Amino acid sequence: YLRGKWTFWENKQYGLPLFLDEVGTGSAAGPVFACACILFKGGKVIGLRDSKELSLKEREEFYPKVLKIVSEYSLGYVSSEEVKAMQNNYKAGALARQRAVEGIKSYYDCIISDYFDVPNVNVPVFHFPKADKIIGGVMCAALIAKIHRDNFMRNLSKKYPIYGWDHNYGYYCPQHITQVIKYGPSPHHRIHMPVLKRALKQRDLLITKNLLEEFKKIPYKESLN
């Protein structure tokens, strides 16, 4: 019954909602961003869907349209250093959500969130699985957060170009992990994650057998075999 809902004005159960989502929780490197936003009454962006399903071009086209229907938004940011210190991506996501909510100055009655609860708030929180696919306001929050985090990772990629963060944005993919095996992790990698622990264990094995330099010479596709 929530599919396609945008502002929830038609349902007195919710009142004026604050929509919330975060990005980067499952990433192998980089920070976590969250966005909390309030929409103008009746605000809607036709065709908007889950930001993860949109191409870069589509995200950039939808972004200004989303900003036009948002009365206020706030970003919550948890740095790579903080994520590594926590050694827990989900706690980092919770902190990003909390910081995003704390930045909102306008009045709201409740929070509509994607899947996860929101700590330390004094209003009801309604969190729904796959909300970023079915609830328009959460789609807006997700898109804003993703645009900002993707831009951050593209800029960070200029300092660490070998990892491909200008297109994988720090998320796990075979090419990204292969580069970690070849060249080691950056200060922004979450080395507590199992996928990176396995990569670093493989790197150590190659070093022990004096095979790392030969492995670096293998073209990407071959190095995965």
Buried (B, 14 or more C-beta within 10 A) or exposed (E): EBEEBBBBBEEEEBBBBBBBBBBBBBBBBBBBBBBBBBBEEEBBBEEBBBBEEBEEEBBEEBBEBBBEBBEBBBBBBBEBEBBBEBEEBEBBBBBBBBBBBEBBEEEBBBBBBBBBEBEEBEEEBBBBEEBBBBBBBBBBBBBBBBBBBBEBBEEBBEEBEEBBBBBBBBBBBEBBBBBBBBBBBBEBBBBBBEEBEEBBEBBEEBEEEEEBEEBEEEEEEEBEE
